[in-house]
């Protein structure tokens, strides 16, 4: 009887420690969510405390993002040398320590170095965490597990993190955001220690192409600077953008040469693209990354710069979208795991929802409020929930176990690069659009126009009735009309940006379908075994 009872006790214990592992992975991903989105709302405060110029401040963001790219390429190799759980534990603790140190210093040089460390650690914990989920749990449980992982890696950075950070900045200061990472890091580390050891890593040890990694790192460092800062310098009007673009080309050419010579032992395991589903999902993820990051940039920027929202209010604007994103993720996971819905079936719904949502936002104006924008924002969350879980499962479910970590790294590089390009395109469009629209609108206002004179007179009379001297009231009224013209120019520029995201899918959807058909004809069904581990 004792022999029969033992397995019954062991099974719940194993299940409990399995969920400890999953919870630890999600908490670890939340540390990256907080560290990665800090600069979106804390820019002015950090510049003030560090006495940095805008160009110096830019390296805080460039250093983080560039080393995150490097981490996406470097972490899969680390997983061939280090136990996955130990690597995740180390990366989580490094992230917590780097954030705690960043909160305690205002030295700009040290902050830049710590941001690089945070980017590398963040990429490592994301890659190792998601790889552990694929390696340690059977394919039948992947829909719900990947949905839970997406809560920390995708939903939180896009919704909950900006709200928390906006509140901390409004009520305390930006250093509290870094301080918040430390308890999360320690909590995640504790859960990872309590969880059962992970199985032997499925990828055999391999040599690291240091030259290829250096070439890739140099290219990504320059690409990140160009895509995030070139708009400030009017792109190629500045010489630094030209020579950085040359470094990108040389670095990628050297990497391609190294990859060709090394074959399967190159820095990036390009054999993953031999799996049709991964190649298709990578292409979709690149486009979806541009939509996710681009809309995530444009919506809060519109709320702050045009509607006059505070950082907290701007962060709260996307929170309902995050709730819708979360509900849709779990619903899609249920349909796929319990009802057997193919992941590819939800991709069209996701694309169509995001496209319609951005088209709806393109009708916003200077008098719009949160209630006016909420239907479109909720629809955006609905579409993202359907889209991102589907492409994750499509990408990795048929990869060989030894290639999963490398596939996750390449997949994240594509999504992050697509996001940078999307934000750079929208930022350039908005900057140029504001200047152009203000010029056109200003030229259309004739100094002798009866309508203009009537508007200025009405505003002047209103100010005089409130006790302002007539001469000052006239000057103020003229200035108010000028600000109204500038505000309308900004509204048109942002509406154009929202339309650009919608048009991305209008033109991208046929390309996605054509790419899928092309893959089916040229590659056929992949012969690789599913990346499934025994639970």
KOLTIDREN-117521 format. One record per residue (C-alpha): x, y negated, z; residue in three letters. Coordinates in steps of 0.25 Angstrom, whole numbers, plus 5000, padded with zeros to 4 digits. Each point is the difference from the previous one (the first is absolute). Last residue first. Layout:
XYZALA
...
This chain:
502849354926UNK
500750064988UNK
500649904991UNK
499449954987UNK
500749934989UNK
499350074988UNK
500850084991UNK
500549944987UNK
499550044987UNK
499449874996UNK
498850014990UNK
500349944987UNK
501249904998UNK
499849934986UNK
498550014998UNK
499549995015UNK
501049895002UNK
499549924988UNK
498650015005UNK
500449955013UNK
500749884994UNK
498849974992UNK
499150005012UNK
501049915008UNK
500149914988UNK
498549994998UNK
500049965015UNK
501149905000UNK
499449904990UNK
498749985008UNK
500850045013UNK
501049884999UNK
498849924995UNK
499450005014UNK
501449965006UNK
500149894990UNK
498649955003UNK
500449985015UNK
501249924995UNK
499149914991UNK
499149985012UNK
501249965008UNK
500449904990UNK
498649944998UNK
499949985015UNK
501449935001UNK
499649904989UNK
498749985008UNK
500849965012UNK
500949914992UNK
498849934995UNK
499449995014UNK
501349955005UNK
500049884990UNK
498649975003UNK
500449995015UNK
501149914997UNK
499149904992UNK
499050015012UNK
501249975010UNK
500449884992UNK
498649945000UNK
499850035015UNK
501349935003UNK
499549874992UNK
498650015007UNK
500450025014UNK
499650135006UNK
498850005009UNK
499250124996UNK
499149934991UNK
501349954993UNK
500450154997UNK
498750034994UNK
500049874992UNK
501450044995UNK
499550144996UNK
498949944992UNK
500949904993UNK
501050114997UNK
499050094994UNK
499349894992UNK
501349954994UNK
500350144996UNK
498750024993UNK
500049864994UNK
501450044993UNK
501049885000UNK
501150085006UNK
499750114991UNK
500150145006UNK
500350114989UNK
501549985002UNK
499950035014UNK
499250134997UNK
501050044990UNK
501249975009UNK
499450065012UNK
499750134992UNK
501450014995UNK
500749985013UNK
499150105007UNK
500150104989UNK
501550005000UNK
500050035015UNK
498850104999UNK
500550074988UNK
501450025005UNK
499550055014UNK
499150104992UNK
501150054992UNK
500950015011UNK
499050075009UNK
499750104989UNK
501550034997UNK
500250025015UNK
498950105001UNK
500450084988UNK
501450015006UNK
499450055013UNK
499150104993UNK
501150054991UNK
501050015012UNK
499050075008UNK
499850114990UNK
501550014998UNK
500250035015UNK
498750095001UNK
500550084988UNK
501450015007UNK
499450055013UNK
499150104992UNK
501150064991UNK
500450125009UNK
498550035002UNK
499750014985UNK
499049904996UNK
498650044997UNK
499349925011UNK
500949885000UNK
499549904990UNK
498650044999UNK
499850005015UNK
500649865001UNK
499349954987UNK
498650045007UNK
500349945013UNK
500449874994UNK
498849984991UNK
498850045008UNK
500449915012UNK
500549894991UNK
498649994993UNK
499249995013UNK
501049905005UNK
499849914988UNK
498550025001UNK
500149945014UNK
500849884995UNK
499049974989UNK
498850015010UNK
500849915010UNK
500449884991UNK
498749925002UNK
499950045015UNK
501549965002UNK
499749864995UNK
500049944986UNK
499949844999UNK
501349994992UNK
499650104990UNK
499950154998UNK
499550064987UNK
501350084997UNK
499750085013UNK
498950074993UNK
501050044988UNK
500950055011UNK
498950095006UNK
499650054987UNK
501450054996UNK
500250065014UNK
498750084999UNK
500350054986UNK
501450055003UNK
499550075013UNK
498850064993UNK
500950054988UNK
501050065010UNK
498950085008UNK
500050124991UNK
501550024999UNK
500050055015UNK
499150124996UNK
498850015009UNK
500150135008UNK
498949975010UNK
500850025013UNK
501349954996UNK
499749914988UNK
498749945005UNK
500549995014UNK
501349924996UNK
499149914991UNK
499249975012UNK
501249985009UNK
500649904990UNK
498749934997UNK
499849975015UNK
501449955001UNK
500049914988UNK
498649955005UNK
500749965013UNK
501249944993UNK
499049924992UNK
499449955013UNK
501349965005UNK
500449924987UNK
499449875005UNK
500650025014UNK
501449974995UNK
499649874994UNK
499249965012UNK
501250035009UNK
500949924991UNK
499149895000UNK
499049984988UNK
500149874992UNK
499150044989UNK
501149974989UNK
501350035006UNK
499750105011UNK
498850084994UNK
500750004986UNK
501350055005UNK
499250115008UNK
499350054987UNK
501249984991UNK
501050095008UNK
499250125003UNK
499449994985UNK
501550014995UNK
500450105010UNK
498850104997UNK
499949964985UNK
501550014997UNK
500150135008UNK
498850064992UNK
500749984987UNK
501350075005UNK
499150105007UNK
499350044987UNK
501350024993UNK
500650095012UNK
498750075000UNK
500150044986UNK
501550055001UNK
499650075013UNK
498950084993UNK
500850044988UNK
501150065008UNK
501349984992UNK
500049865006UNK
500550075013UNK
501350044992UNK
500449855002UNK
500650045014UNK
500649865002UNK
501549995005UNK
500450104990UNK
500250155003UNK
499050054990UNK
500749944988UNK
501349935005UNK
500549944987UNK
498649954996UNK
499749945014UNK
501449945000UNK
499749934987UNK
498649965004UNK
500649945013UNK
501149924992UNK
498949954991UNK
499149965012UNK
501249925006UNK
500449934987UNK
498549964998UNK
499849955014UNK
501449935000UNK
499649924988UNK
498749965006UNK
500849955012UNK
500849924990UNK
498849934994UNK
499249985013UNK
501349935006UNK
500049914988UNK
498749935003UNK
499149974989UNK
499850154998UNK
498950015010UNK
499449865004UNK
500950005012UNK
498850025010UNK
499450114990UNK
501450075000UNK
499850035015UNK
499350135002UNK
500250074987UNK
501449954998UNK
500550035015UNK
499450145000UNK
500650034986UNK
501449955005UNK
499950095012UNK
499450124992UNK
501149994990UNK
501150005010UNK
499450115008UNK
499850094987UNK
501549984996UNK
500450035015UNK
499250125000UNK
500550054987UNK
501449985004UNK
499750075013UNK
499450124993UNK
499750095012UNK
500350145000UNK
498950115002UNK
499550085012UNK
498950094996UNK
498549945001UNK
499150095008UNK
500449945014UNK
499950105011UNK
498750005007UNK
499649885009UNK
500250015015UNK
498749995008UNK
499549875004UNK
500449945014UNK
501249924994UNK
499249954989UNK
499049955009UNK
501049935009UNK
500649934987UNK
498749954996UNK
499849945013UNK
501349945000UNK
499949944987UNK
498649945003UNK
500549945013UNK
501249934992UNK
499149954988UNK
499249915008UNK
501349925004UNK
500349974985UNK
498649944999UNK
500249935013UNK
501249934993UNK
499049924991UNK
499449925011UNK
498950005011UNK
498549974997UNK
500049964985UNK
501250094996UNK
499550125008UNK
498649984994UNK
500549994986UNK
500950125003UNK
498850095005UNK
499249964988UNK
501150024990UNK
500350145005UNK
498550045000UNK
499849984985UNK
501050044989UNK
501150055009UNK
499150085008UNK
499350064988UNK
501250054993UNK
501050075009UNK
499350015013UNK
498650044995UNK
500650074988UNK
500650115009UNK
498650035005UNK
499550014985UNK
501250094997UNK
499650095012UNK
498550014996UNK
500450034985UNK
501250095004UNK
499250115008UNK
499850104989UNK
501449984995UNK
500650065013UNK
500749925010UNK
501549995004UNK
500649964987UNK
499049904994UNK
499949935014UNK
501550005002UNK
500249944987UNK
499049885004UNK
500849985012UNK
501450014994UNK
499749904989UNK
499349905009UNK
501050015011UNK
501249984990UNK
499349884993UNK
499849935013UNK
501450035005UNK
500649944987UNK
499149885001UNK
500249985015UNK
501550004998UNK
500049904989UNK
499149915009UNK
501050025011UNK
501149954991UNK
499149884996UNK
499749975014UNK
501550005004UNK
500349904989UNK
498849915005UNK
500449995014UNK
498749995008UNK
500250135008UNK
499150085010UNK
498950044991UNK
501050054990UNK
500650095010UNK
498750065004UNK
499750024985UNK
501350074998UNK
499850095012UNK
498650044996UNK
500450034985UNK
501350085005UNK
499050085009UNK
499150034989UNK
501250044990UNK
500650095011UNK
498750075002UNK
499750024986UNK
501450054997UNK
499850105012UNK
498650044995UNK
500650034986UNK
501350085004UNK
501149934994UNK
500850034987UNK
499050024989UNK
499149905007UNK
501149904999UNK
500050014985UNK
498549975000UNK
500349885008UNK
501049934991UNK
499149964988UNK
498849955008UNK
501049945010UNK
500649924989UNK
498749944996UNK
499849975015UNK
501349944999UNK
499649904989UNK
498649975008UNK
500749965013UNK
501149924994UNK
499149934991UNK
499149965011UNK
501049955009UNK
500849954988UNK
498949904997UNK
500249925013UNK
501449964995UNK
499349944987UNK
498949945008UNK
501049935009UNK
500250065014UNK
499949925013UNK
499850135007UNK
498849965008UNK
499449924989UNK
500250094989UNK
499450125009UNK
498849925003UNK
499749964986UNK
500250144994UNK
499250075011UNK
498850044991UNK
500550094989UNK
501450015007UNK
499550115009UNK
499450094990UNK
501250115000UNK
500250005015UNK
498650025004UNK
499750114989UNK
501450075003UNK
499650015014UNK
498750064996UNK
500750114992UNK
500650055013UNK
498650005007UNK
499550084988UNK
501250105001UNK
499850025015UNK
498550024999UNK
500350114989UNK
501150075009UNK
499049995012UNK
499050064991UNK
500950124998UNK
500350015015UNK
498550025002UNK
499850104989UNK
501250085005UNK
499450005014UNK
498750044995UNK
500650124993UNK
500950045012UNK
498850025009UNK
499250104991UNK
501350074996UNK
500350035015UNK
498650055003UNK
500150134992UNK
501350045006UNK
499549985014UNK
498850094997UNK
